[in-house]
Amino acid sequence: MMIIGVDLGGTNIRAGIIEGGKLSAVRQSLLISKNSLESTLSQLISVIASAMDKNAEGIGIGVPSVVDIEHGIVFDVVNIPSWKRVELKQILEKEFNKPVKVNNDVNCFALGEHRYGQAKEFLSFVALALGTGLGSGIIINRSLYAGANCGAGEIGSLPYLDKNFEFYASSLFFENVHATTAQQAHDAALKGDGQSLKIWNEYGVHLGNVVKAALYTYDPEAIIFGGSIAKAYSLFEKSMMEAMADFQFPETLKKLKIMPSVHENIALLGAAALFEKE
């Protein structure tokens, strides 16, 4: 089955052809004119069209928002202010005359890891996307758990310190707390910059508290990190693990597997997997 997988993020749009778990013809475009619904929709359609194949049987798309999965409607899309309520399924089906399935973007990341990535061996795990925001996808007993309103796993919105987890465990932490970016802090830390190394240690403590929240809530076998910040895993792993040392159930920590995702386009595979049966 050939499916066009699409990942709509707050920064980029990516699309590619997936057939038999293999990805090809990946297209990517930097999202522009976020305040214009017409412009962003036009750009999304253009990216999908550039990856389209006449033999494609459907389009699966992940969007950073709460989704009415049945009707393919997205609400209040994160970092795209113009997307308040968009009947995305209807719009894309009319444009391409192919069936469309819509889900949350981190749910697609989790589904991709479950079907094609490092998490294939696990019955239950939590996928955490560390990037512009902090998103979560939940797999329970080998099935995607989205909740009644596709809002399950929004750990980033839980109150934490004076803000919430997302503020301290996403790019917001670097920008608002330390007046830098994750990329700049990463590059400087790799060169041995002491201040940048301290920033990553601090970040690891916050992320360790996020992981503890996920453990208390879902008791998963594994935590999989994705997103751009996960590429700096070696810089925050130690302080993250130290911050988790006070977790109430030490035997759980002994069994827990924590790992960064190794597949850059796993969310595209997961979006295509929306068409697969459990």
C-alpha positions as CSV (number, residue, x, y, z in Angstrom):
1,M,0.0,0.0,0.0
2,M,1.4,3.4,-1.0
3,I,0.6,6.3,1.3
4,I,1.7,9.9,1.3
5,G,2.9,10.7,4.8
6,V,2.8,14.3,6.0
7,D,4.2,16.0,9.1
8,L,3.0,19.6,9.6
9,G,5.1,21.2,12.3
10,G,5.3,24.7,13.7
11,T,8.4,25.3,11.7
12,N,8.5,22.9,8.7
13,I,6.2,20.9,6.4
14,R,7.5,17.5,5.3
15,A,5.9,14.9,3.0
16,G,7.1,11.7,1.5
17,I,6.0,8.4,-0.2
18,I,5.8,5.4,2.1
19,E,5.4,1.9,0.7
20,G,6.1,-1.3,2.6
21,G,7.6,0.7,5.4
22,K,10.1,2.4,3.1
23,L,10.3,6.1,2.7
24,S,11.1,8.0,-0.5
25,A,10.7,11.3,-2.3
26,V,10.8,13.3,0.9
27,R,9.9,17.0,0.4
28,Q,10.4,19.7,3.0
29,S,9.5,23.4,3.1
30,L,9.9,26.0,5.8
31,L,6.5,27.2,7.0
32,I,5.8,30.8,6.1
33,S,3.0,33.3,6.6
34,K,1.7,31.5,9.7
35,N,-0.9,34.2,10.3
36,S,-2.6,33.5,7.0
37,L,-4.8,30.3,6.8
38,E,-5.1,30.6,3.1
39,S,-1.3,30.9,2.6
40,T,-0.4,28.0,4.9
41,L,-3.0,25.7,3.4
42,S,-1.7,26.6,-0.1
43,Q,1.8,25.8,1.0
44,L,0.8,22.5,2.6
45,I,-1.1,21.5,-0.6
46,S,2.0,22.4,-2.7
47,V,4.3,20.3,-0.6
48,I,2.0,17.3,-0.7
49,A,1.6,17.7,-4.4
50,S,5.3,17.7,-4.9
51,A,5.5,14.3,-3.2
52,M,2.3,12.9,-4.7
53,D,2.4,9.7,-6.8
54,K,-0.6,8.7,-8.9
55,N,-0.5,5.2,-7.3
56,A,-0.8,6.6,-3.8
57,E,-3.9,5.2,-2.0
58,G,-4.2,7.8,0.7
59,I,-2.7,10.7,2.7
60,G,-1.8,10.5,6.4
61,I,-1.0,13.7,8.2
62,G,0.2,14.6,11.7
63,V,-0.7,18.1,13.0
64,P,0.4,19.7,16.3
65,S,-3.1,20.1,17.7
66,V,-6.1,18.4,19.2
67,V,-7.8,16.5,16.4
68,D,-11.4,15.3,15.8
69,I,-10.0,12.1,14.4
70,E,-13.3,10.9,13.0
71,H,-14.0,14.0,10.9
72,G,-10.3,15.1,10.4
73,I,-10.8,18.5,12.0
74,V,-7.9,20.2,13.7
75,F,-8.2,22.9,16.5
76,D,-5.9,25.6,17.7
77,V,-2.8,24.3,16.0
78,V,0.4,25.0,18.0
79,N,2.6,27.8,16.6
80,I,0.3,28.3,13.6
81,P,-2.0,31.1,14.9
82,S,-4.3,31.1,11.9
83,W,-5.4,27.5,12.3
84,K,-8.2,27.8,14.9
85,R,-10.6,25.3,13.4
86,V,-9.6,23.7,10.0
87,E,-11.6,20.9,8.3
88,L,-8.3,19.5,7.0
89,K,-9.6,16.0,5.9
90,Q,-12.3,17.6,3.8
91,I,-10.0,20.1,2.3
92,L,-7.3,17.6,1.3
93,E,-9.7,15.0,0.1
94,K,-11.3,17.6,-2.2
95,E,-7.9,18.7,-3.5
96,F,-6.4,15.3,-4.1
97,N,-9.4,13.0,-4.4
98,K,-7.8,10.5,-2.1
99,P,-8.8,9.4,1.5
100,V,-7.1,11.4,4.2
101,K,-6.5,10.5,7.9
102,V,-5.5,13.2,10.4
103,N,-4.0,12.7,13.9
104,N,-1.8,14.6,16.3
105,D,1.8,14.9,15.1
106,V,3.4,13.3,18.2
107,N,0.9,10.4,18.1
108,C,2.2,9.8,14.6
109,F,5.8,9.9,15.9
110,A,4.8,7.3,18.6
111,L,3.0,5.2,16.0
112,G,6.1,5.3,13.7
113,E,8.4,4.2,16.5
114,H,5.9,1.4,17.3
115,R,5.6,0.1,13.8
116,Y,9.0,0.8,12.3
117,G,11.4,2.2,14.9
118,Q,13.2,1.3,18.1
119,A,10.0,0.6,20.1
120,K,8.8,-2.4,18.1
121,E,9.7,-4.7,21.0
122,F,7.7,-2.8,23.6
123,L,4.0,-3.4,24.6
124,S,3.7,0.1,26.1
125,F,5.9,3.2,25.8
126,V,5.8,7.0,25.9
127,A,7.2,9.1,23.0
128,L,8.3,12.6,24.0
129,A,9.0,15.1,21.2
130,L,11.5,17.7,22.4
131,G,11.5,20.7,20.0
132,T,9.6,23.9,19.5
133,G,7.2,22.5,22.2
134,L,6.9,19.4,24.3
135,G,4.6,16.7,22.9
136,S,3.8,13.2,24.0
137,G,2.4,10.1,22.2
138,I,1.2,7.1,24.1
139,I,1.3,3.4,23.0
140,I,-0.5,1.0,25.4
141,N,-0.7,-2.7,24.7
142,R,0.6,-2.1,21.2
143,S,-2.2,0.4,20.4
144,L,-2.1,4.2,20.1
145,Y,-4.0,5.8,22.9
146,A,-5.3,9.2,21.9
147,G,-7.9,9.7,24.6
148,A,-11.5,10.8,24.1
149,N,-10.5,14.1,22.3
150,C,-7.0,13.2,21.0
151,G,-5.6,15.0,24.0
152,A,-4.0,12.2,25.9
153,G,-0.4,12.6,26.9
154,E,-0.3,16.4,26.9
155,I,2.3,16.2,29.7
156,G,3.8,19.5,28.6
157,S,0.7,21.4,29.7
158,L,1.0,20.1,33.3
159,P,1.9,22.9,35.8
160,Y,5.5,22.9,36.8
161,L,7.4,25.5,38.8
162,D,6.0,28.9,37.8
163,K,5.0,27.8,34.3
164,N,4.5,24.3,32.9
165,F,6.7,21.4,31.7
166,E,6.8,22.6,28.2
167,F,8.3,25.9,29.2
168,Y,11.2,24.2,30.8
169,A,11.6,21.1,28.6
170,S,11.4,22.6,25.0
171,S,13.1,25.3,23.0
172,L,11.3,27.8,25.2
173,F,13.7,27.0,28.0
174,F,16.8,28.0,26.0
175,E,15.1,31.1,24.5
176,N,13.3,32.5,27.6
177,V,15.5,31.4,30.5
178,H,18.9,31.6,28.9
179,A,18.5,34.0,25.9
180,T,20.0,31.5,23.5
181,T,18.7,28.6,21.3
182,A,19.1,24.9,21.7
183,Q,21.2,24.8,18.6
184,Q,23.6,27.5,19.8
185,A,23.8,25.9,23.2
186,H,24.5,22.5,21.6
187,D,27.2,23.8,19.3
188,A,28.9,25.7,22.2
189,A,28.7,22.8,24.6
190,L,30.4,20.5,22.1
191,K,33.3,22.9,22.1
192,G,33.5,22.7,25.8
193,D,31.8,26.0,26.8
194,G,31.2,25.8,30.5
195,Q,28.1,27.9,30.6
196,S,26.5,25.9,27.8
197,L,27.3,22.7,29.6
198,K,25.6,24.1,32.7
199,I,22.5,25.0,30.6
200,W,22.2,21.4,29.4
201,N,22.6,20.0,32.9
202,E,19.8,22.3,34.0
203,Y,17.7,21.2,31.1
204,G,18.3,17.6,32.0
205,V,16.9,18.1,35.5
206,H,13.7,19.6,34.1
207,L,13.4,16.7,31.6
208,G,14.0,14.2,34.4
209,N,10.9,15.6,36.1
210,V,8.9,15.3,32.9
211,V,9.9,11.6,32.7
212,K,8.9,11.0,36.3
213,A,5.5,12.5,35.5
214,A,5.2,10.1,32.5
215,L,6.2,7.1,34.7
216,Y,3.7,7.9,37.5
217,T,1.0,8.4,34.9
218,Y,1.5,5.5,32.4
219,D,4.2,3.2,33.9
220,P,5.6,2.5,30.4
221,E,8.4,0.0,29.5
222,A,10.3,2.7,27.6
223,I,10.6,6.4,27.0
224,I,11.6,7.4,23.4
225,F,12.9,11.0,22.8
226,G,12.3,12.6,19.4
227,G,12.5,16.1,18.0
228,S,15.5,18.3,17.4
229,I,16.6,18.6,21.0
230,A,16.9,14.8,21.3
231,K,20.0,15.1,19.2
232,A,21.8,16.5,22.2
233,Y,20.9,13.5,24.4
234,S,24.5,12.9,25.5
235,L,24.6,16.5,26.9
236,F,21.6,16.1,29.2
237,E,21.4,12.3,29.9
238,K,23.5,12.3,33.1
239,S,21.6,15.1,34.9
240,M,18.3,13.8,33.7
241,M,19.0,10.4,35.3
242,E,20.2,12.0,38.5
243,A,17.0,14.0,38.7
244,M,15.0,10.8,38.4
245,A,16.9,9.1,41.3
246,D,14.2,10.1,43.8
247,F,11.4,8.3,41.8
248,Q,9.3,6.4,44.4
249,F,9.6,3.0,42.7
250,P,13.3,2.2,42.1
251,E,12.5,-1.2,40.6
252,T,10.6,0.6,37.9
253,L,13.6,2.7,37.1
254,K,15.8,-0.4,36.8
255,K,13.5,-1.9,34.1
256,L,12.9,1.4,32.2
257,K,14.5,1.8,28.8
258,I,15.3,5.4,27.7
259,M,16.6,6.2,24.3
260,P,16.6,8.9,21.6
261,S,15.0,8.2,18.3
262,V,17.4,7.4,15.5
263,H,15.1,7.9,12.5
264,E,14.7,11.5,11.3
265,N,11.5,10.9,9.4
266,I,9.8,8.5,11.8
267,A,6.7,10.8,12.1
268,L,6.2,10.5,8.3
269,L,6.1,6.7,8.6
270,G,3.7,7.0,11.5
271,A,1.4,9.3,9.6
272,A,1.3,6.7,6.8
273,A,0.7,3.9,9.5
274,L,-2.7,5.6,10.3
275,F,-4.0,3.6,7.3
276,E,-2.7,0.3,8.7
277,K,-4.7,-2.1,10.9
278,E,-3.6,-2.8,14.4
